[in-house]
Each structure stands twice: as structure tokens, then as C-alpha cells.
Amino acid sequence: MSKLKVSALKDLTGAQGFMLAGGGITASTTLTCSNVVINGDIRGGSTFVVPPMGGNEGKALRSTGSEYVWSGVSAGTGIRSMQVWTGNGTWYRPDDVGTIIVTVVGAGGGGSGYTESGGAGGMAERVINVENTSSISVSVGNPGGGTNYSGCGGNGNTSSFGGYCSASGGYGANCRQQHAGGIGGNGSGGNLNVYGGGGNGHGSHWSFGCVTAGMSYIGGTQPSSHQQGNYSHRHQSHCAWGAGGNGAQHGNRGARGREGIVIVQEFYG
């Protein structure tokens, strides 16, 4: 077989075509090709170089601002799903989620037996980028218990989402000051941090029945009833997450607060 070896190959004028020399192609103007067959890898520093396609089935090419990368294709945009915790657990990131909004509410404090009521848990809300996160621990606060006359109601416990944000529980009635309602907890670490509602103190109608407690970010407290002093205590779970416990008619036990809650709204990445 004959071989033809030349140092360079170019068009006759050297002005409008291309020159092939030293294994490279130099084009005087834009080099247009109708068909390109590549028998090997594409490498180099051009901003138009496509990264290798092997192992990237079903992915789309995305620019990071400095290079092109293959990325998973999401099913859509906006909110994808929501997860809710009323007890301790772990949040695991779905594959197509890149951002979450977390709402954390602390537990409510307990009411007392002289109509004083407990404070509600605080609230923290935060937007978190989770593209490089696989899981985050979730802690949900337990409520403070109710107590009888002149006793200090139990304090609600803190709820948290990893180290990102937390919300303290509401104080029990009769704890910080005699015959006073419990103060609300507060949020920490959120883009928005809110106090829980404070509980009512001893009133002039102490003999008539229950006194409502502090409302949480989620909602209100147990039902109350005229001259049925332990009515709220009998319906302790009929209230919003994080609410304080109602006070009771003199001689009866105040209601406990309500457990905290952690809500995670998940958005496509």
C-alpha cells in the first residue's frame, strides 16, 4: 500500500478553507460540517465540549456557569410532597428534591388546677437547600403535664430539625409566677421565628370552669365548659399541635399541653 505524507493540507488560496497540520485543524472562518463521526472521546478546553455520555442515561445536560454536567430530569417544578412528624424520626431526601421548607413547633406547657393555663410551643420556619444532603434527624417535643391546685404545670419540650432550626416548648402554668399563665416558647434558627401564645392566669371567675391556654402557630387549645372543671382534662388531645393545656376549675387537674410537630415541604430540585 502506498502512503502519501505531507506536512500540511490546505485549500488553494489559504484564505477561505481550513488547514490540517500537526494533527490539528485550523479554520480561517467558521468550519461547517454536515456530518461528524467521532471514533473516540471528545476532550479539550472548549466551552462547547460535551461531557461523556456513558452511565448518564435519562439525564439532561445542564450548565453550572463554568461547565456542562449531566443532571437528573425532574418530573416537574414546584412542590413535590410533604412529610409530617409527630414523634422522633429521620428525614430522608427524595432523589428529585433540592429544596425544602421546614416548620418546627415546640410542645405546649401544662395547665394548673386554679384556672391558670399553659403556654404554647414556639415556631421556627426555614428554607434549606438539601441537594448535597441525604438525611436529617427529626426531634419532636413531648408536652408538659397538667397539675392540681397551686402546682406548677410541666414545661413543653423542644422540637428540632437537625441543627438547622428548633422551637422551644411552652412553660407550664404557675411556674414563673404564682397564679400566672405559662409563657410561650420561641423559635430559633429559622428564617421566621415566632413565640407561642401565652396562657391565661387566675381570673375572677375561677370557680366556673376551665380557662383557655396559649394558641400555637398550628392552632388553638382544648374545649372548655362552664362549671365542669375537668372537662379540658378529659379532652386533652382535642387541640392543635403545640398548644398549651387549659386550666381547670378549682379542685380539678389542669390539662396537659399538646405534642410538638415538624412539617417538611419538599420541592423539586
C-alpha positions in Angstrom: 0.0 0.0 0.0 1.3 3.4 -0.9 1.4 6.3 1.6 1.3 10.0 0.9 2.9 12.1 3.7 2.5 15.9 3.7 3.3 18.5 6.3 0.1 20.4 5.8 -3.1 20.3 3.8 -5.0 23.5 2.9 -7.1 25.0 0.2 -5.6 26.6 -2.9 -5.9 30.1 -1.7 -5.3 29.5 2.0 -7.9 32.2 2.8 -11.3 30.6 3.0 -10.8 27.0 3.9 -9.0 25.1 6.6 -5.5 23.9 7.2 -4.6 20.4 8.5 -1.2 20.4 10.1 0.4 18.6 13.1 -2.7 16.7 13.9 -4.9 19.8 14.2 -7.4 21.7 12.1 -7.2 25.4 11.8 -10.2 27.2 10.1 -9.8 30.6 8.6 -13.6 31.1 9.1 -16.4 29.1 10.6 -15.9 25.4 9.9 -19.2 23.8 9.0 -19.7 20.1 8.9 -22.8 18.3 7.7 -21.9 15.0 9.4 -19.4 14.3 12.2 -18.5 10.8 13.1 -16.5 10.5 16.4 -14.4 7.4 17.0 -13.2 8.2 20.5 -13.6 10.8 23.3 -14.2 14.5 22.9 -11.6 16.4 25.0 -10.3 19.9 25.3 -11.0 23.2 26.8 -13.7 24.5 24.5 -16.9 25.8 26.2 -18.8 23.6 23.8 -17.3 20.2 24.8 -20.0 17.7 25.9 -19.1 15.5 28.9 -19.0 11.7 28.3 -22.5 10.2 28.0 -21.7 6.8 29.4 -23.7 6.0 32.5 -25.9 9.1 32.2 -29.0 7.6 30.6 -32.1 9.6 31.1 -30.3 12.7 32.2 -30.2 16.2 30.7 -27.2 18.5 30.0 -27.1 21.4 32.5 -24.8 24.4 32.8 -23.3 25.2 36.2 -22.0 28.5 34.9 -18.5 27.1 34.4 -19.0 23.7 32.8 -21.6 21.4 31.4 -22.8 18.5 33.6 -25.4 15.7 33.3 -28.3 16.1 35.8 -31.4 14.1 36.6 -34.6 15.2 35.0 -37.3 16.1 37.5 -40.9 15.2 37.0 -41.9 18.9 37.3 -41.4 22.1 39.2 -42.8 23.5 42.5 -43.8 21.4 45.5 -43.4 17.7 45.2 -44.5 16.3 48.5 -44.9 16.8 52.3 -43.8 14.8 55.3 -45.1 15.3 58.9 -43.6 14.1 62.2 -45.5 13.9 65.5 -42.7 11.8 67.0 -39.0 11.4 66.6 -37.6 10.1 63.4 -35.3 10.8 60.4 -36.0 12.7 57.2 -34.6 11.2 54.0 -34.2 13.3 50.9 -36.1 12.0 47.8 -33.8 11.9 44.7 -35.6 14.7 42.9 -35.8 17.1 45.8 -33.4 20.1 46.0 -35.1 22.5 48.4 -37.3 22.1 51.5 -39.3 24.4 53.8 -39.3 23.2 57.4 -41.8 24.2 60.0 -40.9 23.2 63.6 -43.3 23.7 66.5 -42.4 23.0 70.2 -44.7 21.3 72.6 -47.2 23.0 74.9 -47.0 23.5 78.6 -49.4 22.0 81.1 -52.3 23.8 82.9 -52.9 24.1 86.6 -55.9 23.5 88.9 -56.7 27.0 89.7 -57.7 28.1 86.2 -54.2 29.0 85.1 -53.2 27.6 81.7 -50.0 26.7 79.9 -48.1 28.5 77.2 -47.9 27.1 73.6 -44.7 26.0 71.9 -42.8 28.4 69.7 -42.3 28.0 65.9 -39.4 28.3 63.5 -39.6 28.1 59.7 -36.6 27.8 57.4 -35.8 27.3 53.7 -33.0 24.7 53.3 -31.0 23.7 50.2 -30.6 19.9 50.5 -29.0 19.0 47.2 -26.0 17.6 49.0 -27.9 16.2 52.0 -29.1 12.6 52.3 -30.8 12.6 55.8 -31.6 14.8 58.8 -32.7 13.8 62.3 -36.1 15.0 63.5 -36.9 15.5 67.2 -40.5 16.3 68.4 -41.1 17.7 71.8 -43.3 16.0 74.4 -45.9 18.2 76.2 -45.9 19.3 79.8 -48.4 17.6 82.1 -51.3 19.3 83.9 -51.3 19.7 87.7 -53.7 20.4 90.5 -54.3 23.5 92.6 -51.2 25.7 93.2 -49.0 23.2 91.4 -46.6 24.1 88.6 -47.6 22.6 85.3 -45.0 20.8 83.3 -43.0 22.6 80.6 -43.3 21.5 77.0 -40.1 20.2 75.3 -38.2 21.4 72.3 -38.7 20.2 68.7 -35.9 20.4 66.2 -34.8 19.6 62.6 -31.2 18.6 62.9 -29.0 21.6 63.6 -30.9 23.8 61.2 -33.8 25.1 63.4 -35.6 24.4 66.6 -38.6 25.6 68.7 -38.7 25.5 72.5 -41.8 24.3 74.4 -44.3 26.5 76.3 -43.9 26.9 80.0 -46.4 25.3 82.4 -48.9 27.4 84.4 -48.0 28.6 87.9 -44.3 28.1 87.3 -42.7 31.5 86.7 -45.1 33.3 89.0 -47.9 32.1 91.3 -51.3 32.3 89.6 -49.8 33.3 86.3 -50.3 31.6 82.9 -47.3 30.0 81.2 -45.4 32.0 78.6 -44.9 30.7 75.1 -41.8 29.1 73.7 -39.9 30.6 70.8 -38.3 29.6 67.5 -34.6 29.6 66.8 -32.5 29.3 63.6 -35.4 29.9 61.2 -35.9 32.5 58.5 -39.0 33.2 60.6 -39.1 32.7 64.4 -42.4 33.1 66.4 -43.4 32.9 70.0 -46.2 30.6 71.0 -49.2 32.2 72.7 -49.2 32.7 76.5 -51.6 31.0 78.9 -54.2 32.9 81.0 -53.7 33.4 84.7 -56.1 33.1 87.6 -59.2 35.1 86.9 -62.2 36.4 88.9 -64.4 33.5 87.7 -62.1 30.8 88.9 -64.9 28.7 90.3 -66.8 28.4 87.0 -64.5 26.2 85.0 -61.7 25.9 82.5 -59.5 28.8 81.2 -58.1 28.5 77.7 -54.4 28.2 77.1 -51.9 29.7 74.7 -52.5 29.0 71.0 -49.7 27.6 68.9 -48.8 28.5 65.3 -50.9 25.5 64.2 -54.0 26.4 66.2 -56.0 26.5 69.4 -56.4 24.6 72.7 -58.8 22.1 74.3 -62.5 22.8 74.7 -63.7 24.4 78.0 -67.0 24.2 79.8 -68.9 26.2 82.4 -68.8 24.5 85.9 -67.3 21.3 84.6 -63.8 21.7 86.0 -62.0 18.7 84.4 -63.7 18.9 81.0 -60.5 20.1 79.3 -58.5 17.4 81.0 -60.9 14.8 79.6 -60.3 16.1 76.1 -56.6 16.8 76.3 -55.9 15.6 72.7 -58.6 17.7 71.1 -56.4 20.7 70.3 -53.8 21.8 67.8 -50.2 20.5 67.9 -48.1 22.6 70.2 -51.0 24.3 72.0 -50.8 24.8 75.8 -53.0 22.9 78.3 -56.1 24.6 79.7 -56.5 25.4 83.3 -59.1 23.6 85.4 -61.9 24.7 87.8 -60.6 24.9 91.4 -60.1 21.4 92.9 -59.5 19.7 89.5 -56.5 18.9 87.4 -55.4 21.1 84.5 -55.0 19.6 81.0 -51.6 18.7 79.6 -50.2 20.6 76.6 -50.1 19.1 73.1 -47.1 17.4 71.4 -45.0 19.5 69.0 -44.8 18.8 65.3 -42.3 19.0 62.4 -43.5 19.6 58.9 -41.3 19.3 55.8 -42.5 20.6 52.4 -40.4 19.2 49.6 -39.7 21.0 46.3 -38.2 19.7 43.0 -34.5 20.4 42.7 
